[in-house]
Structure formats: structure tokens, C-alpha cells
Amino acid sequence: MINDRYKKVYERGKPKHSPFDDFSIKHPAMDLSRRAKIFSPFDALKGFNEEIASTEQSFEANYSDLEHVPAEEYP
């Protein structure tokens, strides 16, 4: 549910600018490769990938010698 205070703003939708108006000239659109470079160094969970890798290695070390035993089927 939209707050009544912002309902009119929401209903107007996203503003659309022509390519040659003042706003578009001052604030040109950023290409996707540059946007990707801005957000790529962000690591929300520091050390998460390293912890997953160490857990995977310990799992493989502990269970790599077990043979695969198929589950028994019930009639």
C-alpha cells in the first residue's frame, strides 16, 4: 500500500527526458560496463567465499573415500 503523501508522485511514474534537454546534457546515462565496475568490488559478506571453499575442501577430505551406495527401493 502506498502512503497517501507520495501517491501522486508514484502515479506520475519515472520521468522521461529527451536526449537534448538540460538534464540529459548535465547527467548523461552511464553505460552498463562502467556501472558494473562501480559495483563489482562490493563484498557484502567478507570472507564468505573463503569459508565456503575451506568447508568444501574439508568435506571432500572427509567423504571422498566413501563409495556411492544407491538407496534401496521398496516394492
Sequence and secondary structure as in RCSB ss.txt:
>XXXX:A:sequence
MINDRYKKVYERGKPKHSPFDDFSIKHPAMDLSRRAKIFSPFDALKGFNEEIASTEQSFEANYSDLEHVPAEEYP
>XXXX:A:secstr
   GGGHHHHHH S    TTSHHHHHS    HHHHHHHHTT  SSTTHHHHHHHHHHHHHHHHTTS         
